[in-house]
Structures are given as structure tokens and as C-alpha cells.
Amino acid sequence: VNLVESGGGLVQPGGSLRLSCTSQGTFTLKVVRWYRQTPHKEREWVASIIDNHGSVLYSDSAKGRFLISRDVDKNMVYLQMDYLKPEDTAVYFCNAVPGDYWGQGTQVTVSS
């Protein structure tokens, strides 16, 4: 199963980005988590979407600024990131369970 993230890029502090995660093939995204990682640091959990009823969880750093959602018909999961800060700079990965599948990541850089 290949997960593919997209939507990263360079944005100024205070700006927004929307990341997308999809699977190639017939794998249906169910429980999906977003993580991020910077060099020399452990991968950090950011947000999770648990089911199709909107059950979501956020890390303290994401709460109030990020929104995780899904489009069931498109088999996509999104991470809307607003009020971005330089410390949000990282490679963002999506992770799907069951199966513990990962994508290759998408770079987010927040800088003026």
C-alpha cells in the first residue's frame, strides 16, 4: 500500500497550507494520523482522524490551528494548517492503520 502526501511548500508565518493524503490502489483510508519530523528529532504526532463520524484528536501544538478531515468518496484525508509558525517547519507524513502504512512525506517550510 502506497500512501501519497501532497500540499507542502513554503509559506510565510501566519499563512496556511492544506496537506492531502491518499492511497494508491484500493486501500481504504480509515484511521489516519499525521506526523511530522525535523532533523535530529523524533517523529511527532500531530493529528488523527478515527472514523467517518468526525472523531478527531490533536496534539497540543496543533489544537486550534490545524483541522483534520476526510473525503470518503475521494478516499482522501486532509490536514488544514492555519496560523503557521516557523516551528511548524517539518516533513509531514500520513500514517494509516490497520497495517501501519506510511507515505514519503511532504515538506512544509514556514519562513519569511
N, C-alpha and C positions, 0 to 999 in steps of 0.2 A: 504494500500500500504506500503510495507516494502522496504526501501532503505538500501543498504548494502555498507558500505565503507570498503576498504582494502588497504594494501600497506604501512601502517605506520610502524614505527620501530625506532631503534636507529641508528643515523648516526653522523659522525664527522662534525664539522664545515667545510663548503666548499663542502660538499657532496651533493648527490642528492637522491631523492625519487620520486616515481610516485604513487600517490593515484588513486584509482579507485572507481567509484560509479556506482551501478547498481540497478535495481528494481527487486524484486521478483514478479513474476506473469506477467501480460500482460500490465502493465502500461508503456507507452512510455515516456521516458525522453525527455522533451522539453526544457523549461527554467530551467537551473540548476545553483545553486550557491554553492560555497564552503565558509564555515565559519570556524573559529577556536575559541577556548576558552581555557583560562588558569584559574586556581583557582582564585577566588576573582575578576575576571574581566568580563566585559560583552562580549558576543559573538561578534566577529569581522568578518565582511565580508571580503573575500579575493579575490574572482573572480567569474565571471558569464559568462555563455555561453547562448546566447539569441536564436539562431536559427541554422539551418543547413547550413547557408551560412558563418559561421565563425565569426559572430558578438560576440565579447567578451569584457569584461570590467575587469579591475584590480584595486585593491587598490594600494595606493602609495607604501606600503611595499612589494607588490608582483610584481609590474611592473618591467620588465627587468630581473626577476629571475624565475618567475613562468609562466607556459603555460597551459591554459585550452583547452581541445579539446574533441571531441566526436567520437565515432564509432557508426554510426547509425545502422549498421547491427547487432552489438552486444548489442545495447542499453546500451552503457557504456559511462560514462564521466570520463575524466582523469584530474588530476592536476599534471603536471610535475613540480617538485620543484628542482631547481638548486641553487648552491651557498648558501646553507642553513646556517643560523646563529643560535646561541643559542636562540635568541629572537623569532625564529620561533617555538620553542617548544610549543606544544599545542595539544589539541584534535581537530581533523579536522572533520567537518560534511559536508555532502552534503544535499542540500535542493532543492526540486523540486516543481515547480509551473506549472499550477494551482493545487490547493489542499493543498499547504504548507506541504509537506511531508518531514520528516527528517529521517536520519539514526541514528545509535547508536554511530557513531564516530569511528575514528581510531587515536591512539596516535602516535604523532611524537615527538621524543626527539632528540635534536641536542646538542651533548656534546662530549667533548674529554675525 
